[in-house]
Amino acid sequence: MGQALVLNGGCALSLQHQGVKLAGHRIWGPLSEGLSTEQVEYVFLVIFTVETVLKIVAYGLVLHPSAYIRNGWNLLDFIIVVVGCVSAGNIPTP
């Protein structure tokens, strides 16, 4: 699931500038016309957070031999989610 989300994130970033064209006709414009990059970031943060919570519930956090944190990739995902949640909490006010 994580690999699919990374692929979707890459697609979202490419859509920010180009949009989607089919046979030379724009069928979906760049994200700057609709969603902002920051809004897309929050959507992916929610998806990754739900994935992390579900994996922690399924595998356990630390104590089990196959616990979530004992896998290096899951540890990296956990750190990214924690940093993302902390930075989302520090939203500057205009």
PDB file of N, CA, C and O in Angstrom:
ATOM      1  N   MET A   1       0.822  -1.188   0.000  1.00  0.00           N
ATOM      2  CA  MET A   1       0.000   0.000   0.000  1.00  0.00           C
ATOM      3  C   MET A   1       0.870   1.257   0.000  1.00  0.00           C
ATOM      4  O   MET A   1       0.538   2.241  -0.660  1.00  0.00           O
ATOM      5  N   GLY A   2       1.968   1.227   0.729  1.00  0.00           N
ATOM      6  CA  GLY A   2       2.845   2.393   0.794  1.00  0.00           C
ATOM      7  C   GLY A   2       3.427   2.776  -0.556  1.00  0.00           C
ATOM      8  O   GLY A   2       3.558   3.960  -0.866  1.00  0.00           O
ATOM      9  N   GLN A   3       3.779   1.767  -1.368  1.00  0.00           N
ATOM     10  CA  GLN A   3       4.341   2.043  -2.681  1.00  0.00           C
ATOM     11  C   GLN A   3       3.304   2.715  -3.582  1.00  0.00           C
ATOM     12  O   GLN A   3       3.638   3.605  -4.364  1.00  0.00           O
ATOM     13  N   ALA A   4       2.046   2.287  -3.469  1.00  0.00           N
ATOM     14  CA  ALA A   4       0.989   2.897  -4.271  1.00  0.00           C
ATOM     15  C   ALA A   4       0.795   4.352  -3.880  1.00  0.00           C
ATOM     16  O   ALA A   4       0.540   5.195  -4.740  1.00  0.00           O
ATOM     17  N   LEU A   5       0.914   4.658  -2.588  1.00  0.00           N
ATOM     18  CA  LEU A   5       0.753   6.032  -2.142  1.00  0.00           C
ATOM     19  C   LEU A   5       1.901   6.911  -2.618  1.00  0.00           C
ATOM     20  O   LEU A   5       1.697   8.075  -2.963  1.00  0.00           O
ATOM     21  N   VAL A   6       3.098   6.358  -2.636  1.00  0.00           N
ATOM     22  CA  VAL A   6       4.242   7.115  -3.149  1.00  0.00           C
ATOM     23  C   VAL A   6       4.049   7.411  -4.631  1.00  0.00           C
ATOM     24  O   VAL A   6       4.322   8.523  -5.084  1.00  0.00           O
ATOM     25  N   LEU A   7       3.580   6.425  -5.385  1.00  0.00           N
ATOM     26  CA  LEU A   7       3.306   6.630  -6.801  1.00  0.00           C
ATOM     27  C   LEU A   7       2.228   7.690  -6.987  1.00  0.00           C
ATOM     28  O   LEU A   7       2.347   8.553  -7.856  1.00  0.00           O
ATOM     29  N   ASN A   8       1.170   7.627  -6.168  1.00  0.00           N
ATOM     30  CA  ASN A   8       0.114   8.631  -6.254  1.00  0.00           C
ATOM     31  C   ASN A   8       0.634  10.017  -5.897  1.00  0.00           C
ATOM     32  O   ASN A   8       0.224  11.009  -6.501  1.00  0.00           O
ATOM     33  N   GLY A   9       1.531  10.093  -4.924  1.00  0.00           N
ATOM     34  CA  GLY A   9       2.113  11.383  -4.561  1.00  0.00           C
ATOM     35  C   GLY A   9       2.924  11.971  -5.700  1.00  0.00           C
ATOM     36  O   GLY A   9       2.865  13.173  -5.955  1.00  0.00           O
ATOM     37  N   GLY A  10       3.682  11.124  -6.384  1.00  0.00           N
ATOM     38  CA  GLY A  10       4.442  11.586  -7.555  1.00  0.00           C
ATOM     39  C   GLY A  10       3.525  12.068  -8.654  1.00  0.00           C
ATOM     40  O   GLY A  10       3.805  13.076  -9.303  1.00  0.00           O
ATOM     41  N   CYS A  11       2.439  11.362  -8.868  1.00  0.00           N
ATOM     42  CA  CYS A  11       1.457  11.781  -9.890  1.00  0.00           C
ATOM     43  C   CYS A  11       0.822  13.110  -9.507  1.00  0.00           C
ATOM     44  O   CYS A  11       0.609  13.970 -10.362  1.00  0.00           O
ATOM     45  N   ALA A  12       0.519  13.280  -8.220  1.00  0.00           N
ATOM     46  CA  ALA A  12      -0.085  14.534  -7.765  1.00  0.00           C
ATOM     47  C   ALA A  12       0.861  15.701  -7.991  1.00  0.00           C
ATOM     48  O   ALA A  12       0.425  16.783  -8.385  1.00  0.00           O
ATOM     49  N   LEU A  13       2.151  15.497  -7.746  1.00  0.00           N
ATOM     50  CA  LEU A  13       3.110  16.580  -7.958  1.00  0.00           C
ATOM     51  C   LEU A  13       3.245  16.926  -9.434  1.00  0.00           C
ATOM     52  O   LEU A  13       3.401  18.096  -9.784  1.00  0.00           O
ATOM     53  N   SER A  14       3.188  15.915 -10.305  1.00  0.00           N
ATOM     54  CA  SER A  14       3.280  16.212 -11.733  1.00  0.00           C
ATOM     55  C   SER A  14       2.025  16.919 -12.231  1.00  0.00           C
ATOM     56  O   SER A  14       2.098  17.733 -13.152  1.00  0.00           O
ATOM     57  N   LEU A  15       0.884  16.619 -11.635  1.00  0.00           N
ATOM     58  CA  LEU A  15      -0.360  17.278 -12.019  1.00  0.00           C
ATOM     59  C   LEU A  15      -0.378  18.740 -11.611  1.00  0.00           C
ATOM     60  O   LEU A  15      -1.118  19.540 -12.183  1.00  0.00           O
ATOM     61  N   GLN A  16       0.426  19.087 -10.635  1.00  0.00           N
ATOM     62  CA  GLN A  16       0.450  20.465 -10.149  1.00  0.00           C
ATOM     63  C   GLN A  16       0.792  21.432 -11.277  1.00  0.00           C
ATOM     64  O   GLN A  16       0.275  22.548 -11.318  1.00  0.00           O
ATOM     65  N   HIS A  17       1.658  21.011 -12.188  1.00  0.00           N
ATOM     66  CA  HIS A  17       2.104  21.916 -13.235  1.00  0.00           C
ATOM     67  C   HIS A  17       1.518  21.601 -14.610  1.00  0.00           C
ATOM     68  O   HIS A  17       1.378  22.500 -15.439  1.00  0.00           O
ATOM     69  N   GLN A  18       1.173  20.338 -14.862  1.00  0.00           N
ATOM     70  CA  GLN A  18       0.815  19.951 -16.216  1.00  0.00           C
ATOM     71  C   GLN A  18      -0.661  19.675 -16.421  1.00  0.00           C
ATOM     72  O   GLN A  18      -1.195  19.998 -17.482  1.00  0.00           O
ATOM     73  N   GLY A  19      -1.336  19.092 -15.451  1.00  0.00           N
ATOM     74  CA  GLY A  19      -2.704  18.671 -15.655  1.00  0.00           C
ATOM     75  C   GLY A  19      -2.727  17.385 -16.477  1.00  0.00           C
ATOM     76  O   GLY A  19      -1.696  16.736 -16.655  1.00  0.00           O
ATOM     77  N   VAL A  20      -3.909  17.020 -16.975  1.00  0.00           N
ATOM     78  CA  VAL A  20      -4.050  15.796 -17.750  1.00  0.00           C
ATOM     79  C   VAL A  20      -4.595  16.152 -19.123  1.00  0.00           C
ATOM     80  O   VAL A  20      -5.620  16.824 -19.239  1.00  0.00           O
ATOM     81  N   LYS A  21      -3.902  15.697 -20.166  1.00  0.00           N
ATOM     82  CA  LYS A  21      -4.353  15.917 -21.534  1.00  0.00           C
ATOM     83  C   LYS A  21      -4.599  14.570 -22.194  1.00  0.00           C
ATOM     84  O   LYS A  21      -3.827  13.627 -22.016  1.00  0.00           O
ATOM     85  N   LEU A  22      -5.669  14.490 -22.948  1.00  0.00           N
ATOM     86  CA  LEU A  22      -6.002  13.281 -23.690  1.00  0.00           C
ATOM     87  C   LEU A  22      -6.257  13.698 -25.123  1.00  0.00           C
ATOM     88  O   LEU A  22      -7.185  14.459 -25.398  1.00  0.00           O
ATOM     89  N   ALA A  23      -5.434  13.200 -26.042  1.00  0.00           N
ATOM     90  CA  ALA A  23      -5.531  13.537 -27.465  1.00  0.00           C
ATOM     91  C   ALA A  23      -5.495  15.052 -27.677  1.00  0.00           C
ATOM     92  O   ALA A  23      -6.217  15.594 -28.514  1.00  0.00           O
ATOM     93  N   GLY A  24      -4.648  15.716 -26.909  1.00  0.00           N
ATOM     94  CA  GLY A  24      -4.460  17.155 -27.073  1.00  0.00           C
ATOM     95  C   GLY A  24      -5.486  18.016 -26.368  1.00  0.00           C
ATOM     96  O   GLY A  24      -5.367  19.242 -26.382  1.00  0.00           O
ATOM     97  N   HIS A  25      -6.495  17.412 -25.750  1.00  0.00           N
ATOM     98  CA  HIS A  25      -7.531  18.170 -25.040  1.00  0.00           C
ATOM     99  C   HIS A  25      -7.331  18.016 -23.542  1.00  0.00           C
ATOM    100  O   HIS A  25      -7.167  16.907 -23.033  1.00  0.00           O
ATOM    101  N   ARG A  26      -7.348  19.132 -22.852  1.00  0.00           N
ATOM    102  CA  ARG A  26      -7.168  19.090 -21.401  1.00  0.00           C
ATOM    103  C   ARG A  26      -8.448  18.561 -20.772  1.00  0.00           C
ATOM    104  O   ARG A  26      -9.518  19.151 -20.923  1.00  0.00           O
ATOM    105  N   ILE A  27      -8.324  17.432 -20.059  1.00  0.00           N
ATOM    106  CA  ILE A  27      -9.489  16.866 -19.387  1.00  0.00           C
ATOM    107  C   ILE A  27      -9.470  17.154 -17.890  1.00  0.00           C
ATOM    108  O   ILE A  27     -10.485  16.993 -17.212  1.00  0.00           O
ATOM    109  N   TRP A  28      -8.336  17.572 -17.384  1.00  0.00           N
ATOM    110  CA  TRP A  28      -8.232  17.968 -15.981  1.00  0.00           C
ATOM    111  C   TRP A  28      -7.084  18.937 -15.874  1.00  0.00           C
ATOM    112  O   TRP A  28      -5.965  18.617 -16.275  1.00  0.00           O
ATOM    113  N   GLY A  29      -7.337  20.115 -15.341  1.00  0.00           N
ATOM    114  CA  GLY A  29      -6.329  21.157 -15.295  1.00  0.00           C
ATOM    115  C   GLY A  29      -5.300  20.944 -14.205  1.00  0.00           C
ATOM    116  O   GLY A  29      -5.407  20.007 -13.413  1.00  0.00           O
ATOM    117  N   PRO A  30      -4.304  21.815 -14.165  1.00  0.00           N
ATOM    118  CA  PRO A  30      -3.300  21.741 -13.103  1.00  0.00           C
ATOM    119  C   PRO A  30      -3.929  21.930 -11.735  1.00  0.00           C
ATOM    120  O   PRO A  30      -5.005  22.515 -11.617  1.00  0.00           O
ATOM    121  N   LEU A  31      -3.260  21.437 -10.703  1.00  0.00           N
ATOM    122  CA  LEU A  31      -3.785  21.557  -9.347  1.00  0.00           C
ATOM    123  C   LEU A  31      -3.909  23.006  -8.905  1.00  0.00           C
ATOM    124  O   LEU A  31      -4.695  23.312  -8.009  1.00  0.00           O
ATOM    125  N   SER A  32      -3.147  23.903  -9.520  1.00  0.00           N
ATOM    126  CA  SER A  32      -3.220  25.295  -9.118  1.00  0.00           C
ATOM    127  C   SER A  32      -4.594  25.890  -9.423  1.00  0.00           C
ATOM    128  O   SER A  32      -4.961  26.920  -8.857  1.00  0.00           O
ATOM    129  N   GLU A  33      -5.363  25.243 -10.321  1.00  0.00           N
ATOM    130  CA  GLU A  33      -6.704  25.726 -10.625  1.00  0.00           C
ATOM    131  C   GLU A  33      -7.734  25.214  -9.627  1.00  0.00           C
ATOM    132  O   GLU A  33      -8.839  25.752  -9.556  1.00  0.00           O
ATOM    133  N   GLY A  34      -7.395  24.187  -8.856  1.00  0.00           N
ATOM    134  CA  GLY A  34      -8.343  23.595  -7.922  1.00  0.00           C
ATOM    135  C   GLY A  34      -7.709  23.417  -6.558  1.00  0.00           C
ATOM    136  O   GLY A  34      -7.704  24.336  -5.738  1.00  0.00           O
ATOM    137  N   LEU A  35      -7.178  22.240  -6.321  1.00  0.00           N
ATOM    138  CA  LEU A  35      -6.534  21.945  -5.049  1.00  0.00           C
ATOM    139  C   LEU A  35      -5.125  22.518  -5.008  1.00  0.00           C
ATOM    140  O   LEU A  35      -4.418  22.521  -6.016  1.00  0.00           O
ATOM    141  N   SER A  36      -4.725  22.996  -3.853  1.00  0.00           N
ATOM    142  CA  SER A  36      -3.357  23.463  -3.703  1.00  0.00           C
ATOM    143  C   SER A  36      -2.467  22.295  -3.293  1.00  0.00           C
ATOM    144  O   SER A  36      -2.962  21.250  -2.871  1.00  0.00           O
ATOM    145  N   THR A  37      -1.182  22.470  -3.416  1.00  0.00           N
ATOM    146  CA  THR A  37      -0.234  21.441  -3.007  1.00  0.00           C
ATOM    147  C   THR A  37      -0.378  21.153  -1.524  1.00  0.00           C
ATOM    148  O   THR A  37      -0.234  20.008  -1.095  1.00  0.00           O
ATOM    149  N   GLU A  38      -0.657  22.173  -0.747  1.00  0.00           N
ATOM    150  CA  GLU A  38      -0.813  21.997   0.699  1.00  0.00           C
ATOM    151  C   GLU A  38      -2.036  21.133   1.013  1.00  0.00           C
ATOM    152  O   GLU A  38      -1.989  20.304   1.922  1.00  0.00           O
ATOM    153  N   GLN A  39      -3.127  21.320   0.270  1.00  0.00           N
ATOM    154  CA  GLN A  39      -4.317  20.493   0.485  1.00  0.00           C
ATOM    155  C   GLN A  39      -4.039  19.040   0.123  1.00  0.00           C
ATOM    156  O   GLN A  39      -4.484  18.131   0.824  1.00  0.00           O
ATOM    157  N   VAL A  40      -3.310  18.815  -0.960  1.00  0.00           N
ATOM    158  CA  VAL A  40      -2.951  17.454  -1.351  1.00  0.00           C
ATOM    159  C   VAL A  40      -2.051  16.834  -0.289  1.00  0.00           C
ATOM    160  O   VAL A  40      -2.170  15.646   0.014  1.00  0.00           O
ATOM    161  N   GLU A  41      -1.156  17.630   0.274  1.00  0.00           N
ATOM    162  CA  GLU A  41      -0.275  17.138   1.340  1.00  0.00           C
ATOM    163  C   GLU A  41      -1.083  16.659   2.536  1.00  0.00           C
ATOM    164  O   GLU A  41      -0.770  15.615   3.107  1.00  0.00           O
ATOM    165  N   TYR A  42      -2.118  17.401   2.927  1.00  0.00           N
ATOM    166  CA  TYR A  42      -2.957  16.996   4.053  1.00  0.00           C
ATOM    167  C   TYR A  42      -3.716  15.709   3.751  1.00  0.00           C
ATOM    168  O   TYR A  42      -3.877  14.867   4.634  1.00  0.00           O
ATOM    169  N   VAL A  43      -4.179  15.549   2.529  1.00  0.00           N
ATOM    170  CA  VAL A  43      -4.884  14.317   2.151  1.00  0.00           C
ATOM    171  C   VAL A  43      -3.953  13.120   2.314  1.00  0.00           C
ATOM    172  O   VAL A  43      -4.333  12.112   2.909  1.00  0.00           O
ATOM    173  N   PHE A  44      -2.739  13.228   1.789  1.00  0.00           N
ATOM    174  CA  PHE A  44      -1.794  12.125   1.909  1.00  0.00           C
ATOM    175  C   PHE A  44      -1.358  11.907   3.356  1.00  0.00           C
ATOM    176  O   PHE A  44      -1.108  10.770   3.755  1.00  0.00           O
ATOM    177  N   LEU A  45      -1.265  12.971   4.142  1.00  0.00           N
ATOM    178  CA  LEU A  45      -0.926  12.817   5.554  1.00  0.00           C
ATOM    179  C   LEU A  45      -1.995  12.003   6.282  1.00  0.00           C
ATOM    180  O   LEU A  45      -1.670  11.146   7.103  1.00  0.00           O
ATOM    181  N   VAL A  46      -3.258  12.265   5.987  1.00  0.00           N
ATOM    182  CA  VAL A  46      -4.343  11.505   6.609  1.00  0.00           C
ATOM    183  C   VAL A  46      -4.275  10.040   6.184  1.00  0.00           C
ATOM    184  O   VAL A  46      -4.441   9.146   7.014  1.00  0.00           O
ATOM    185  N   ILE A  47      -4.030   9.791   4.896  1.00  0.00           N
ATOM    186  CA  ILE A  47      -3.951   8.414   4.401  1.00  0.00           C
ATOM    187  C   ILE A  47      -2.797   7.672   5.067  1.00  0.00           C
ATOM    188  O   ILE A  47      -2.971   6.544   5.528  1.00  0.00           O
ATOM    189  N   PHE A  48      -1.622   8.293   5.121  1.00  0.00           N
ATOM    190  CA  PHE A  48      -0.457   7.649   5.745  1.00  0.00           C
ATOM    191  C   PHE A  48      -0.675   7.448   7.245  1.00  0.00           C
ATOM    192  O   PHE A  48      -0.241   6.438   7.798  1.00  0.00           O
ATOM    193  N   THR A  49      -1.339   8.394   7.909  1.00  0.00           N
ATOM    194  CA  THR A  49      -1.599   8.260   9.338  1.00  0.00           C
ATOM    195  C   THR A  49      -2.536   7.084   9.607  1.00  0.00           C
ATOM    196  O   THR A  49      -2.311   6.308  10.536  1.00  0.00           O
ATOM    197  N   VAL A  50      -3.576   6.954   8.801  1.00  0.00           N
ATOM    198  CA  VAL A  50      -4.492   5.815   8.961  1.00  0.00           C
ATOM    199  C   VAL A  50      -3.752   4.506   8.721  1.00  0.00           C
ATOM    200  O   VAL A  50      -3.946   3.542   9.462  1.00  0.00           O
ATOM    201  N   GLU A  51      -2.906   4.460   7.695  1.00  0.00           N
ATOM    202  CA  GLU A  51      -2.120   3.256   7.426  1.00  0.00           C
ATOM    203  C   GLU A  51      -1.228   2.914   8.614  1.00  0.00           C
ATOM    204  O   GLU A  51      -1.138   1.751   9.008  1.00  0.00           O
ATOM    205  N   THR A  52      -0.569   3.918   9.185  1.00  0.00           N
ATOM    206  CA  THR A  52       0.323   3.696  10.329  1.00  0.00           C
ATOM    207  C   THR A  52      -0.448   3.177  11.534  1.00  0.00           C
ATOM    208  O   THR A  52      -0.010   2.231  12.188  1.00  0.00           O
ATOM    209  N   VAL A  53      -1.579   3.781  11.830  1.00  0.00           N
ATOM    210  CA  VAL A  53      -2.373   3.352  12.985  1.00  0.00           C
ATOM    211  C   VAL A  53      -2.863   1.919  12.794  1.00  0.00           C
ATOM    212  O   VAL A  53      -2.805   1.119  13.728  1.00  0.00           O
ATOM    213  N   LEU A  54      -3.343   1.586  11.599  1.00  0.00           N
ATOM    214  CA  LEU A  54      -3.820   0.227  11.340  1.00  0.00           C
ATOM    215  C   LEU A  54      -2.693  -0.800  11.474  1.00  0.00           C
ATOM    216  O   LEU A  54      -2.904  -1.884  12.017  1.00  0.00           O
ATOM    217  N   LYS A  55      -1.501  -0.462  10.981  1.00  0.00           N
ATOM    218  CA  LYS A  55      -0.368  -1.379  11.110  1.00  0.00           C
ATOM    219  C   LYS A  55       0.063  -1.547  12.566  1.00  0.00           C
ATOM    220  O   LYS A  55       0.429  -2.646  12.982  1.00  0.00           O
ATOM    221  N   ILE A  56       0.020  -0.466  13.336  1.00  0.00           N
ATOM    222  CA  ILE A  56       0.380  -0.560  14.746  1.00  0.00           C
ATOM    223  C   ILE A  56      -0.628  -1.430  15.494  1.00  0.00           C
ATOM    224  O   ILE A  56      -0.245  -2.225  16.352  1.00  0.00           O
ATOM    225  N   VAL A  57      -1.902  -1.284  15.173  1.00  0.00           N
ATOM    226  CA  VAL A  57      -2.921  -2.129  15.807  1.00  0.00           C
ATOM    227  C   VAL A  57      -2.714  -3.588  15.407  1.00  0.00           C
ATOM    228  O   VAL A  57      -2.860  -4.480  16.244  1.00  0.00           O
ATOM    229  N   ALA A  58      -2.379  -3.844  14.160  1.00  0.00           N
ATOM    230  CA  ALA A  58      -2.233  -5.217  13.674  1.00  0.00           C
ATOM    231  C   ALA A  58      -0.957  -5.879  14.193  1.00  0.00           C
ATOM    232  O   ALA A  58      -0.997  -7.032  14.621  1.00  0.00           O
ATOM    233  N   TYR A  59       0.170  -5.171  14.162  1.00  0.00           N
ATOM    234  CA  TYR A  59       1.464  -5.768  14.503  1.00  0.00           C
ATOM    235  C   TYR A  59       1.894  -5.526  15.945  1.00  0.00           C
ATOM    236  O   TYR A  59       2.754  -6.242  16.456  1.00  0.00           O
ATOM    237  N   GLY A  60       1.320  -4.543  16.600  1.00  0.00           N
ATOM    238  CA  GLY A  60       1.835  -4.107  17.895  1.00  0.00           C
ATOM    239  C   GLY A  60       2.901  -3.051  17.655  1.00  0.00           C
ATOM    240  O   GLY A  60       3.456  -2.960  16.559  1.00  0.00           O
ATOM    241  N   LEU A  61       3.187  -2.257  18.669  1.00  0.00           N
ATOM    242  CA  LEU A  61       4.132  -1.155  18.460  1.00  0.00           C
ATOM    243  C   LEU A  61       5.579  -1.600  18.603  1.00  0.00           C
ATOM    244  O   LEU A  61       6.374  -1.397  17.685  1.00  0.00           O
ATOM    245  N   VAL A  62       5.948  -2.211  19.751  1.00  0.00           N
ATOM    246  CA  VAL A  62       7.363  -2.504  19.988  1.00  0.00           C
ATOM    247  C   VAL A  62       7.611  -3.915  20.521  1.00  0.00           C
ATOM    248  O   VAL A  62       8.576  -4.556  20.107  1.00  0.00           O
ATOM    249  N   LEU A  63       6.787  -4.405  21.409  1.00  0.00           N
ATOM    250  CA  LEU A  63       7.130  -5.576  22.217  1.00  0.00           C
ATOM    251  C   LEU A  63       7.156  -6.905  21.456  1.00  0.00           C
ATOM    252  O   LEU A  63       7.968  -7.768  21.789  1.00  0.00           O
ATOM    253  N   HIS A  64       6.314  -7.100  20.467  1.00  0.00           N
ATOM    254  CA  HIS A  64       6.260  -8.366  19.727  1.00  0.00           C
ATOM    255  C   HIS A  64       7.480  -8.481  18.810  1.00  0.00           C
ATOM    256  O   HIS A  64       7.972  -7.465  18.320  1.00  0.00           O
ATOM    257  N   PRO A  65       7.979  -9.701  18.569  1.00  0.00           N
ATOM    258  CA  PRO A  65       9.159  -9.858  17.692  1.00  0.00           C
ATOM    259  C   PRO A  65       8.963  -9.302  16.267  1.00  0.00           C
ATOM    260  O   PRO A  65       9.926  -8.853  15.645  1.00  0.00           O
ATOM    261  N   SER A  66       7.726  -9.330  15.750  1.00  0.00           N
ATOM    262  CA  SER A  66       7.480  -8.757  14.419  1.00  0.00           C
ATOM    263  C   SER A  66       6.707  -7.444  14.541  1.00  0.00           C
ATOM    264  O   SER A  66       5.866  -7.130  13.698  1.00  0.00           O
ATOM    265  N   ALA A  67       6.997  -6.681  15.595  1.00  0.00           N
ATOM    266  CA  ALA A  67       6.282  -5.434  15.862  1.00  0.00           C
ATOM    267  C   ALA A  67       6.565  -4.390  14.780  1.00  0.00           C
ATOM    268  O   ALA A  67       7.535  -4.491  14.029  1.00  0.00           O
ATOM    269  N   TYR A  68       5.704  -3.405  14.725  1.00  0.00           N
ATOM    270  CA  TYR A  68       5.753  -2.360  13.692  1.00  0.00           C
ATOM    271  C   TYR A  68       7.092  -1.621  13.683  1.00  0.00           C
ATOM    272  O   TYR A  68       7.699  -1.464  12.624  1.00  0.00           O
ATOM    273  N   ILE A  69       7.546  -1.179  14.815  1.00  0.00           N
ATOM    274  CA  ILE A  69       8.768  -0.362  14.894  1.00  0.00           C
ATOM    275  C   ILE A  69      10.028  -1.180  14.620  1.00  0.00           C
ATOM    276  O   ILE A  69      11.060  -0.601  14.281  1.00  0.00           O
ATOM    277  N   ARG A  70       9.980  -2.484  14.754  1.00  0.00           N
ATOM    278  CA  ARG A  70      11.177  -3.311  14.554  1.00  0.00           C
ATOM    279  C   ARG A  70      11.548  -3.486  13.090  1.00  0.00           C
ATOM    280  O   ARG A  70      12.646  -3.948  12.782  1.00  0.00           O
ATOM    281  N   ASN A  71      10.653  -3.124  12.189  1.00  0.00           N
ATOM    282  CA  ASN A  71      10.950  -3.145  10.755  1.00  0.00           C
ATOM    283  C   ASN A  71      11.479  -1.763  10.362  1.00  0.00           C
ATOM    284  O   ASN A  71      10.859  -0.748  10.679  1.00  0.00           O
ATOM    285  N   GLY A  72      12.604  -1.725   9.685  1.00  0.00           N
ATOM    286  CA  GLY A  72      13.231  -0.446   9.339  1.00  0.00           C
ATOM    287  C   GLY A  72      12.361   0.452   8.467  1.00  0.00           C
ATOM    288  O   GLY A  72      12.320   1.664   8.679  1.00  0.00           O
ATOM    289  N   TRP A  73      11.666  -0.126   7.490  1.00  0.00           N
ATOM    290  CA  TRP A  73      10.808   0.674   6.612  1.00  0.00           C
ATOM    291  C   TRP A  73       9.621   1.229   7.369  1.00  0.00           C
ATOM    292  O   TRP A  73       9.217   2.370   7.144  1.00  0.00           O
ATOM    293  N   ASN A  74       9.053   0.424   8.275  1.00  0.00           N
ATOM    294  CA  ASN A  74       7.940   0.914   9.082  1.00  0.00           C
ATOM    295  C   ASN A  74       8.400   2.019  10.027  1.00  0.00           C
ATOM    296  O   ASN A  74       7.666   2.976  10.274  1.00  0.00           O
ATOM    297  N   LEU A  75       9.616   1.885  10.553  1.00  0.00           N
ATOM    298  CA  LEU A  75      10.164   2.943  11.406  1.00  0.00           C
ATOM    299  C   LEU A  75      10.299   4.246  10.622  1.00  0.00           C
ATOM    300  O   LEU A  75       9.968   5.316  11.132  1.00  0.00           O
ATOM    301  N   LEU A  76      10.781   4.157   9.390  1.00  0.00           N
ATOM    302  CA  LEU A  76      10.892   5.344   8.545  1.00  0.00           C
ATOM    303  C   LEU A  76       9.512   5.952   8.294  1.00  0.00           C
ATOM    304  O   LEU A  76       9.342   7.167   8.399  1.00  0.00           O
ATOM    305  N   ASP A  77       8.525   5.116   7.963  1.00  0.00           N
ATOM    306  CA  ASP A  77       7.163   5.610   7.758  1.00  0.00           C
ATOM    307  C   ASP A  77       6.633   6.291   9.017  1.00  0.00           C
ATOM    308  O   ASP A  77       6.001   7.344   8.934  1.00  0.00           O
ATOM    309  N   PHE A  78       6.889   5.692  10.189  1.00  0.00           N
ATOM    310  CA  PHE A  78       6.424   6.258  11.451  1.00  0.00           C
ATOM    311  C   PHE A  78       7.035   7.636  11.693  1.00  0.00           C
ATOM    312  O   PHE A  78       6.336   8.567  12.094  1.00  0.00           O
ATOM    313  N   ILE A  79       8.323   7.763  11.452  1.00  0.00           N
ATOM    314  CA  ILE A  79       8.996   9.061  11.641  1.00  0.00           C
ATOM    315  C   ILE A  79       8.422  10.103  10.687  1.00  0.00           C
ATOM    316  O   ILE A  79       8.199  11.248  11.080  1.00  0.00           O
ATOM    317  N   ILE A  80       8.183   9.715   9.442  1.00  0.00           N
ATOM    318  CA  ILE A  80       7.620  10.654   8.461  1.00  0.00           C
ATOM    319  C   ILE A  80       6.230  11.103   8.880  1.00  0.00           C
ATOM    320  O   ILE A  80       5.897  12.283   8.767  1.00  0.00           O
ATOM    321  N   VAL A  81       5.412  10.168   9.366  1.00  0.00           N
ATOM    322  CA  VAL A  81       4.056  10.522   9.802  1.00  0.00           C
ATOM    323  C   VAL A  81       4.107  11.445  11.021  1.00  0.00           C
ATOM    324  O   VAL A  81       3.355  12.417  11.086  1.00  0.00           O
ATOM    325  N   VAL A  82       4.976  11.156  11.978  1.00  0.00           N
ATOM    326  CA  VAL A  82       5.081  12.004  13.167  1.00  0.00           C
ATOM    327  C   VAL A  82       5.542  13.411  12.783  1.00  0.00           C
ATOM    328  O   VAL A  82       4.981  14.397  13.262  1.00  0.00           O
ATOM    329  N   VAL A  83       6.542  13.508  11.935  1.00  0.00           N
ATOM    330  CA  VAL A  83       7.025  14.833  11.502  1.00  0.00           C
ATOM    331  C   VAL A  83       5.931  15.560  10.720  1.00  0.00           C
ATOM    332  O   VAL A  83       5.743  16.766  10.882  1.00  0.00           O
ATOM    333  N   GLY A  84       5.206  14.820   9.867  1.00  0.00           N
ATOM    334  CA  GLY A  84       4.099  15.438   9.117  1.00  0.00           C
ATOM    335  C   GLY A  84       2.999  15.962  10.022  1.00  0.00           C
ATOM    336  O   GLY A  84       2.467  17.050   9.802  1.00  0.00           O
ATOM    337  N   CYS A  85       2.657  15.175  11.051  1.00  0.00           N
ATOM    338  CA  CYS A  85       1.618  15.624  11.993  1.00  0.00           C
ATOM    339  C   CYS A  85       2.078  16.826  12.805  1.00  0.00           C
ATOM    340  O   CYS A  85       1.290  17.735  13.065  1.00  0.00           O
ATOM    341  N   VAL A  86       3.328  16.839  13.203  1.00  0.00           N
ATOM    342  CA  VAL A  86       3.855  17.986  13.949  1.00  0.00           C
ATOM    343  C   VAL A  86       3.861  19.230  13.070  1.00  0.00           C
ATOM    344  O   VAL A  86       3.471  20.309  13.516  1.00  0.00           O
ATOM    345  N   SER A  87       4.302  19.085  11.823  1.00  0.00           N
ATOM    346  CA  SER A  87       4.321  20.260  10.936  1.00  0.00           C
ATOM    347  C   SER A  87       2.907  20.709  10.553  1.00  0.00           C
ATOM    348  O   SER A  87       2.690  21.896  10.309  1.00  0.00           O
ATOM    349  N   ALA A  88       1.949  19.791  10.497  1.00  0.00           N
ATOM    350  CA  ALA A  88       0.559  20.184  10.213  1.00  0.00           C
ATOM    351  C   ALA A  88      -0.032  20.945  11.386  1.00  0.00           C
ATOM    352  O   ALA A  88      -0.916  21.782  11.204  1.00  0.00           O
ATOM    353  N   GLY A  89       0.448  20.661  12.583  1.00  0.00           N
ATOM    354  CA  GLY A  89      -0.024  21.399  13.759  1.00  0.00           C
ATOM    355  C   GLY A  89       0.528  22.799  13.848  1.00  0.00           C
ATOM    356  O   GLY A  89      -0.014  23.630  14.576  1.00  0.00           O
ATOM    357  N   ASN A  90       1.596  23.081  13.125  1.00  0.00           N
ATOM    358  CA  ASN A  90       2.237  24.408  13.126  1.00  0.00           C
ATOM    359  C   ASN A  90       1.835  25.203  11.902  1.00  0.00           C
ATOM    360  O   ASN A  90       2.691  25.694  11.166  1.00  0.00           O
ATOM    361  N   ILE A  91       0.545  25.330  11.683  1.00  0.00           N
ATOM    362  CA  ILE A  91       0.043  26.065  10.516  1.00  0.00           C
ATOM    363  C   ILE A  91       0.139  27.564  10.788  1.00  0.00           C
ATOM    364  O   ILE A  91      -0.452  28.057  11.749  1.00  0.00           O
ATOM    365  N   PRO A  92       0.880  28.296   9.947  1.00  0.00           N
ATOM    366  CA  PRO A  92       0.986  29.747  10.172  1.00  0.00           C
ATOM    367  C   PRO A  92      -0.352  30.428   9.885  1.00  0.00           C
ATOM    368  O   PRO A  92      -1.047  30.075   8.932  1.00  0.00           O
ATOM    369  N   THR A  93      -0.697  31.385  10.700  1.00  0.00           N
ATOM    370  CA  THR A  93      -1.931  32.149  10.490  1.00  0.00           C
ATOM    371  C   THR A  93      -1.643  33.379   9.657  1.00  0.00           C
ATOM    372  O   THR A  93      -0.628  34.043   9.868  1.00  0.00           O
ATOM    373  N   PRO A  94      -2.513  33.696   8.716  1.00  0.00           N
ATOM    374  CA  PRO A  94      -2.251  34.862   7.855  1.00  0.00           C
ATOM    375  C   PRO A  94      -2.414  36.171   8.572  1.00  0.00           C
ATOM    376  O   PRO A  94      -2.226  37.230   7.974  1.00  0.00           O
TER     377      PRO A  94
END
